[in-house]
Amino acid sequence: MFAAYFTDRRDVWDRAVLADVASEIGLDRAEALAALEDQRYASVVRAGEAFWQKQGITGVPAVVFDQKHLVTGAQGVENYTHMLGQLTELRAEPVA
């Protein structure tokens, strides 16, 4: 999707384009188009979206560690290294 939109400047709002992209990555084009048309997965996608919004995610990038530590925005390697170190220390602490 990113390549289709940002590199190839394709109209990813067009369902036919989405079906073409699905086909290019090995999915069945007709099945992808049918799923887009009848929106068979829309409720699952919306439920996932609502769940993560309730967790505080309102944009990307967003990374959740251990299903409870949210980091939003672009972070450098040093910040991720520091965060992972802190999480490792938390896991190593004995439970009282």
C-alpha positions, -999 to +999 in steps of 0.1 A: +000+000+000+027+024+009+046+018-024+013+020-044+004+053-027+037+071-020+060+057-048+036+049-076+011+077-067-019+053-073-054+062-061-057+038-031-093+051-026-103+033-058-114-002-050-102-015-084-067-002-075-069-019-041-079-052-058-050-048-082-026-042-053-040-073-035-034-093-067+002-080-070+010-095-036-005-129-044-041-125-032-071-134-054-081-101-071-118-111-075-120-122-039-104-089-027-127-068-048-157-088-035-146-083+001-142-045-006-176-043-022-196-063+004-175-050+033-174-084+049-145-075+071-156-040+080-169-048+114-138-066+124-116-037+112-138-011+130-137-031+162-099-033+161-097+004+153-120+012+183-100-010+206-067+007+198-082+042+200-094+033+235-058+024+243-047+059+233-035+054+198-047+082+176-020+081+149+011+064+136+037+054+143+026+038+176+042+008+193+027-011+222+051-031+244+038-060+266+003-049+256+005-021+281+033+004+273+024+028+245+050+047+226+038+072+200+056+092+174+089+085+156+116+075+180+153+070+174+173+039+179+186+053+212+151+059+226+140+024+216+171+009+231+165+027+264+128+018+265+136-019+258+162-018+285+137-004+310+111-030+301+137-058+305+145-044+340+108-043+349+104-080+339+135-090+359+122-074+392+109-100+417+072-098+423+064-089+459 
